Amino acid sequence: MSSVSTAMAGIAGGTGAGIALRLLATLFFSLMSLSVRLASVEAPVGQIVFWRSAVALVPILVYLAWRRQLRHGLRTERPLGHVMRSLYGCAAMFFSFLSIAHLPLALATALSFLAPLIVVPLAIATLGERPGIVVVAATLLGFLGVGLMLWPAMVGPELAVGTLIGVGAGLACAATTALAKTEIKRLTATEAPAAIAFYFAIICAAGGLATLPFGWASVGQTALIALIASGVFGGLAHIAMTEAVARAPVSTLAPFEYTAMIWALLFDLIIFALWPGFISLLGALLIVSAAACVAFADRIGARLKGVPA
């Protein structure tokens, strides 16, 4: 009996804490997106990228100091790997913020879930992989969702240029995110998660600063607070994510990523008084459902074959 109690306590203390931290990380990422949306009213994307990345260094460095990893946690054996990961990640951030600036948060969030779907045709074309029917069907379902999200912009009396820009940026964000995740996977073999987050923030801040000659805006108090908040929430999200992965398997944490849609819908409704049209919302739900199917393709395939997952 005591061994069962010990096991349950371990689950509650380890996996349970990991799930709570993953939910917290999703909330922080959602608050970061909200801050970006608010800042985009006055600030260009490059300026937002700089503030989000530069300010995020503060909580990351405080976290490293608290973990007593400030001296050794930033050592790296693969500086070029960090550069490649950060370039892909910085491009993904630019595209993500551009998408958020032109779309309701719920639609921009849904597009961000396309990353695992884009990997499927890439794997078929470049790696010769042969995914199962569940993955193929989910991928087609996801891209059908993109078509539905685009539909209102294409059939309206006037072409909604902002919607086209937002969806195009969202697709580009998903593609570059998929590439960035590939580089992260390679880096985690030798590099600490804190080092990956730190060098990413440094390089992205430099990338945002490089847009200064193209014009930065003189922002008001509300936009300035939003710019600072985007960095604080972004840094806290990375810390919470790191701690979550340290406590629970990634496969266990994966489903809780989709709670971001709940936050996005709530922010759109409460703060911006926006509700996506039925067709757009249906497209968003198809994308999220497809991404979930790809994430759990093995379990779904096993159930369809009558094999215990």
C-alpha positions in Angstrom: 0.0 0.0 0.0 2.8 2.4 0.9 4.5 1.7 -2.5 1.2 2.8 -4.3 1.1 5.9 -2.2 4.7 6.7 -3.0 4.0 6.2 -6.7 1.0 8.5 -6.6 2.9 11.1 -4.7 5.6 11.0 -7.3 3.1 11.5 -10.1 1.5 14.4 -8.3 4.9 16.0 -7.5 6.5 15.3 -10.9 4.0 14.9 -13.7 1.3 17.0 -12.0 3.8 19.8 -11.5 5.0 19.5 -15.1 1.4 19.8 -16.4 0.7 22.8 -14.2 3.9 24.5 -15.5 3.0 23.7 -19.1 -0.4 25.3 -18.6 1.3 28.3 -17.1 3.7 28.5 -20.0 0.8 28.5 -22.4 -0.9 31.3 -20.5 2.3 33.3 -20.6 2.7 32.8 -24.3 -0.9 33.8 -24.8 -0.3 37.0 -22.7 2.8 37.7 -24.8 0.7 37.4 -28.0 -1.9 39.8 -26.5 0.9 42.3 -25.6 2.2 42.0 -29.2 -1.2 42.7 -30.6 -1.6 45.8 -28.4 1.8 47.1 -29.2 1.3 46.6 -33.0 -1.2 49.4 -33.0 1.7 51.9 -32.7 5.0 49.9 -33.2 6.3 48.2 -36.3 7.1 44.5 -36.1 10.9 44.9 -36.0 10.6 47.2 -32.9 8.3 44.7 -31.2 10.8 41.8 -31.9 13.6 43.9 -30.3 11.7 44.7 -27.1 10.3 41.2 -26.8 13.7 39.6 -27.1 15.8 42.2 -25.2 13.4 42.4 -22.2 13.1 38.6 -22.1 16.8 38.4 -21.2 16.0 39.8 -17.7 13.9 36.9 -16.4 16.1 34.4 -18.2 19.2 35.7 -16.5 17.4 36.0 -13.1 16.3 32.3 -13.6 19.9 31.2 -14.3 21.2 33.1 -11.3 18.5 31.5 -9.1 19.5 28.0 -10.4 23.2 28.9 -9.9 23.8 28.2 -13.6 24.9 31.7 -14.7 28.5 30.7 -15.0 28.2 27.3 -16.6 24.7 27.3 -18.0 25.6 29.5 -21.0 28.6 27.4 -22.2 28.1 26.0 -25.6 29.8 23.5 -27.8 27.9 24.4 -30.9 27.8 28.2 -31.5 26.9 27.8 -35.2 24.0 25.6 -34.2 22.7 28.4 -32.0 23.0 30.8 -34.9 21.0 28.6 -37.2 18.3 27.9 -34.6 18.1 31.6 -33.8 17.9 32.7 -37.4 15.0 30.3 -38.1 13.4 31.3 -34.7 13.9 35.0 -35.4 12.2 34.7 -38.8 9.4 32.8 -37.2 9.0 35.5 -34.6 8.8 38.2 -37.3 6.2 36.3 -39.2 4.2 35.4 -36.0 4.1 39.1 -34.9 3.1 40.2 -38.4 0.3 37.6 -38.4 -0.9 38.7 -34.9 -0.9 42.4 -36.1 -3.3 41.6 -39.0 -5.5 38.8 -37.6 -7.7 38.1 -34.5 -5.6 36.3 -31.9 -7.6 33.1 -32.3 -6.9 32.8 -36.0 -3.2 33.7 -35.6 -2.9 31.1 -32.9 -4.6 28.5 -35.0 -2.1 29.1 -37.8 0.8 28.6 -35.4 -0.4 25.0 -35.0 0.4 24.3 -38.6 4.1 23.7 -37.9 3.8 19.9 -37.3 1.6 19.6 -40.4 4.1 21.3 -42.7 6.8 18.9 -41.5 4.8 16.0 -43.0 5.2 16.9 -46.7 8.7 18.0 -46.1 9.6 14.6 -44.6 8.0 12.9 -47.6 9.9 15.0 -50.1 13.3 15.1 -48.4 13.5 12.1 -46.1 11.5 9.6 -48.1 9.2 9.0 -45.1 5.9 7.2 -45.5 3.5 8.5 -42.8 0.4 6.5 -42.0 -3.1 7.3 -43.2 -4.0 9.1 -39.9 -1.1 11.6 -40.4 -1.9 12.1 -44.2 -5.6 12.7 -43.5 -4.8 15.1 -40.6 -2.4 17.0 -42.8 -5.1 17.4 -45.6 -7.6 18.4 -42.9 -5.3 21.1 -41.6 -4.7 22.7 -45.0 -8.5 22.5 -45.7 -8.7 24.6 -42.5 -6.3 27.2 -44.0 -8.6 27.4 -47.1 -11.6 28.0 -44.9 -9.8 30.8 -43.0 -8.9 32.4 -46.3 -12.4 32.1 -47.8 -13.9 35.2 -46.2 -11.1 37.3 -47.6 -11.5 35.9 -51.1 -15.2 36.1 -51.5 -15.8 39.5 -49.8 -16.8 42.6 -51.9 -13.3 43.9 -51.4 -10.1 41.8 -51.1 -9.1 41.8 -47.4 -5.4 42.6 -47.9 -4.8 42.6 -44.2 -6.2 39.1 -43.8 -4.1 37.8 -46.7 -1.0 39.3 -45.2 -1.9 37.8 -41.8 -2.6 34.3 -43.2 0.5 34.4 -45.4 2.7 35.5 -42.4 1.1 32.7 -40.3 2.0 30.1 -42.9 5.5 31.4 -43.1 5.7 31.4 -39.3 4.6 27.7 -39.3 7.3 26.8 -41.9 10.1 28.6 -40.1 9.0 27.3 -36.7 9.2 23.7 -38.1 12.8 24.4 -39.2 13.6 26.0 -35.8 12.3 23.0 -33.9 14.5 20.7 -36.0 17.5 22.7 -35.0 16.4 22.8 -31.3 16.2 19.0 -31.4 19.8 18.8 -32.6 21.0 21.3 -30.0 19.4 19.6 -27.0 21.8 16.7 -27.4 24.6 18.8 -26.1 23.2 22.2 -25.0 21.3 23.3 -21.9 17.7 24.6 -22.5 18.7 27.9 -20.8 21.6 28.4 -23.2 19.3 27.8 -26.2 16.8 30.4 -24.8 19.5 32.9 -24.0 21.3 32.9 -27.3 18.0 33.0 -29.1 17.0 36.1 -27.2 20.4 37.8 -28.0 20.3 37.1 -31.7 16.6 38.0 -32.0 17.2 41.3 -30.2 20.0 42.1 -32.6 17.7 41.2 -35.5 15.0 43.5 -34.2 17.6 46.3 -33.7 18.8 46.0 -37.3 15.3 47.2 -38.4 15.9 50.6 -36.7 17.1 52.3 -40.0 13.7 51.3 -41.5 11.9 53.4 -39.0 10.8 52.9 -35.4 7.7 54.6 -33.9 7.6 56.9 -31.0 5.1 55.0 -28.9 2.8 56.1 -26.1 2.6 54.8 -22.6 0.2 52.0 -23.4 2.2 50.6 -26.3 5.4 50.9 -24.2 3.9 48.9 -21.4 2.8 46.3 -24.0 6.3 46.1 -25.5 7.9 45.5 -22.0 5.1 43.0 -21.1 5.8 41.0 -24.3 9.4 40.5 -23.2 8.5 39.7 -19.6 5.8 37.2 -20.5 8.0 35.7 -23.3 10.9 35.1 -20.9 8.6 33.7 -18.2 7.0 31.4 -20.7 10.4 29.9 -21.7 11.3 29.4 -18.0 8.0 27.7 -17.3 8.4 25.5 -20.4 11.9 24.5 -19.3 10.7 23.5 -15.8 7.7 21.6 -17.2 9.8 19.5 -19.5 12.2 18.7 -16.6 9.3 17.3 -14.7 7.1 15.4 -17.2 7.5 13.7 -20.6 7.0 15.9 -23.7 4.3 13.5 -24.9 2.3 14.0 -21.7 2.6 17.8 -21.9 1.7 18.1 -25.6 -2.1 18.2 -25.3 -2.0 21.2 -23.0 -0.5 23.3 -25.7 -3.9 23.6 -27.3 -5.3 25.5 -24.4 -3.8 28.5 -26.1 -6.9 28.6 -28.3 -9.1 29.1 -25.3 -7.0 32.1 -24.1 -6.9 33.6 -27.6 -10.7 33.3 -28.0 -11.2 34.9 -24.6 -8.8 37.8 -25.3 -10.5 38.4 -28.7 -13.9 38.5 -27.1 -13.2 40.4 -23.9 -10.5 42.9 -24.9 -11.1 43.4 -28.6 -14.8 42.5 -28.8 -14.0 40.3 -31.8 -15.5 36.9 -32.7 -14.3 35.2 -35.8 -16.9 34.4 -38.4 -18.3 30.9 -38.5 -16.2 29.8 -41.5 -13.0 31.2 -40.1 -13.6 29.7 -36.7 -14.4 26.3 -38.4 -11.1 26.5 -40.3 -9.2 27.3 -37.0 -10.8 24.3 -35.3 -9.9 22.0 -38.2 -6.2 23.2 -38.0 -6.1 22.6 -34.2 -7.8 19.2 -34.5 -5.4 18.2 -37.3 -2.4 19.2 -35.3 -3.6 17.2 -32.3 -4.2 14.1 -34.6 -0.6 14.4 -35.9 0.7 14.7 -32.3 -1.1 11.5 -31.3 -1.0 9.6 -34.6 0.6 6.6 -33.0 -2.1 6.2 -30.4 -4.9 6.9 -32.8 -3.5 4.3 -35.3 -3.2 1.7 -32.5 -6.8 2.3 -31.5 -8.0 1.9 -35.1 -6.2 -1.4 -35.3 -7.5 -2.6 -32.0 -4.1 -2.6 -30.4 -3.8 -1.2 -26.8 -2.0 2.2 -27.1 
